[in-house]
Amino acid sequence: MPRAIAEGEMANPTHRISICTSCKHVGESCRPGYELIKRLRAAIDMAGDAITEEFEISGVACMASCKRPCTVAYHSTRKATYLFGDITPEQDIEDLVSFAQQYAVLGDGWCSSVDRPGKLRKNTLARVPSMMLAIEDSAERLS
């Protein structure tokens, strides 16, 4: 059964969710990234077989989106990377789990904003294509 993997566990997941642990909401001293990590790990574990791949969920010291806390990134080998901002541990877990389900089965990780769940449609800070090496000329769209 797929599950959330804590940073440092013995496993080799191909999917990762990174959460900024430095972000603070304006005028507050707490850093909600730690709470988001805890809640998201539990929610992905609860989703069980609904998510077809294991995800490593870990904190990152800074993702340079300080004005949009919490910042969350989904990344995987040979897939587009997504960076979302303005995520709150109390309200957005369901959308994050739904996107994990979706992202796990997307071959190249590419999806339109209208295909993303809930708040993630409008809170996408970046979508970075996977690194691809061009080895021959092609008019065909690769992603």
C-alpha positions as CSV (number, residue, x, y, z in Angstrom):
1,M,0.0,0.0,0.0
2,P,1.5,3.4,-1.0
3,R,2.1,5.8,1.9
4,A,3.8,9.0,2.9
5,I,7.5,8.6,3.6
6,A,9.3,10.8,6.1
7,E,12.6,12.3,5.1
8,G,15.4,9.8,5.8
9,E,13.3,6.7,5.8
10,M,14.8,3.7,3.9
11,A,12.9,3.9,0.6
12,N,13.4,5.2,-2.9
13,P,10.2,7.0,-3.8
14,T,10.0,8.6,-7.2
15,H,7.6,11.3,-6.1
16,R,8.3,14.1,-3.6
17,I,6.4,16.9,-1.9
18,S,8.6,19.6,-0.4
19,I,7.2,22.1,2.1
20,C,8.8,25.3,3.1
21,T,9.5,25.4,6.9
22,S,10.7,29.0,7.0
23,C,7.5,30.6,5.8
24,K,5.6,32.8,8.4
25,H,2.3,34.5,8.0
26,V,2.6,38.3,8.2
27,G,2.6,39.5,11.8
28,E,2.9,36.0,13.2
29,S,5.9,34.1,14.6
30,C,4.8,30.5,14.0
31,R,6.0,28.6,11.0
32,P,3.0,26.6,9.7
33,G,5.1,24.4,7.4
34,Y,5.8,21.9,10.1
35,E,2.1,21.5,10.9
36,L,1.4,21.1,7.1
37,I,4.0,18.3,6.9
38,K,2.5,16.4,9.8
39,R,-1.1,16.8,8.5
40,L,-0.2,15.9,4.9
41,R,1.7,12.8,5.8
42,A,-1.2,11.6,7.8
43,A,-3.7,12.4,5.1
44,I,-1.7,10.6,2.4
45,D,-1.4,7.6,4.6
46,M,-5.1,7.6,5.2
47,A,-5.7,7.8,1.4
48,G,-4.1,4.4,1.1
49,D,-4.5,2.8,-2.4
50,A,-6.2,5.8,-3.8
51,I,-2.7,7.2,-4.4
52,T,-0.8,4.8,-6.6
53,E,2.7,5.9,-5.7
54,E,4.7,6.6,-2.5
55,F,5.5,10.3,-1.8
56,E,8.4,11.5,0.3
57,I,7.2,14.5,2.2
58,S,9.9,16.7,3.7
59,G,10.7,20.2,4.8
60,V,12.9,22.6,3.0
61,A,14.6,25.6,4.6
62,C,13.4,28.1,2.1
63,M,11.6,28.1,-1.3
64,A,11.9,31.9,-1.9
65,S,8.2,32.5,-1.8
66,C,8.1,34.2,1.6
67,K,5.1,36.4,0.7
68,R,3.0,33.3,-0.2
69,P,3.2,31.0,2.9
70,C,3.0,28.0,3.0
71,T,4.8,27.0,-0.2
72,V,4.6,23.5,-1.4
73,A,6.3,21.8,-4.4
74,Y,5.5,18.5,-6.1
75,H,8.4,17.0,-8.1
76,S,9.4,13.7,-9.7
77,T,11.9,12.4,-12.1
78,R,10.9,13.2,-15.7
79,K,7.9,15.2,-14.7
80,A,7.0,18.8,-14.5
81,T,7.5,20.4,-11.0
82,Y,4.7,22.5,-9.5
83,L,5.1,25.2,-6.9
84,F,2.0,26.3,-5.0
85,G,1.6,29.1,-2.5
86,D,-0.8,30.4,0.1
87,I,-1.4,26.9,1.4
88,T,-2.8,26.5,4.9
89,P,-2.6,23.3,7.0
90,E,-6.1,23.7,8.3
91,Q,-7.9,24.2,5.0
92,D,-5.9,22.8,2.0
93,I,-5.0,19.2,2.9
94,E,-7.8,17.7,0.8
95,D,-6.6,19.6,-2.3
96,L,-3.0,18.6,-1.7
97,V,-4.0,14.9,-1.4
98,S,-6.1,15.1,-4.5
99,F,-3.3,16.6,-6.5
100,A,-0.9,13.8,-5.2
101,Q,-3.4,11.3,-6.7
102,Q,-3.5,13.2,-10.0
103,Y,0.3,13.9,-10.2
104,A,1.1,10.2,-9.5
105,V,-0.5,9.1,-12.7
106,L,0.4,12.0,-15.0
107,G,3.1,10.6,-17.3
108,D,5.0,13.9,-17.8
109,G,3.4,15.7,-14.8
110,W,1.7,18.2,-17.1
111,C,-1.9,19.3,-16.4
112,S,-3.9,22.5,-17.0
113,S,-4.9,24.8,-14.2
114,V,-8.5,23.8,-14.7
115,D,-7.6,20.2,-14.0
116,R,-6.0,21.0,-10.6
117,P,-8.2,20.5,-7.5
118,G,-9.7,23.4,-5.6
119,K,-7.5,26.2,-4.5
120,L,-4.5,24.8,-6.4
121,R,-6.1,26.1,-9.7
122,K,-5.3,29.7,-8.7
123,N,-2.4,29.3,-6.3
124,T,0.1,27.9,-8.7
125,L,3.3,30.0,-8.4
126,A,5.2,28.0,-11.1
127,R,5.2,24.9,-13.3
128,V,8.7,24.0,-14.3
129,P,9.1,21.5,-17.2
130,S,11.2,18.4,-16.5
131,M,14.7,18.5,-17.9
132,M,14.9,16.9,-21.3
133,L,17.9,16.5,-23.4
134,A,17.3,17.3,-27.1
135,I,19.1,14.6,-29.1
136,E,17.5,15.2,-32.4
137,D,15.4,17.8,-34.1
138,S,11.7,17.2,-33.9
139,A,8.6,19.1,-34.7
140,E,6.6,16.9,-32.4
141,R,5.5,18.5,-29.0
142,L,7.0,16.4,-26.2
143,S,4.8,17.7,-23.3
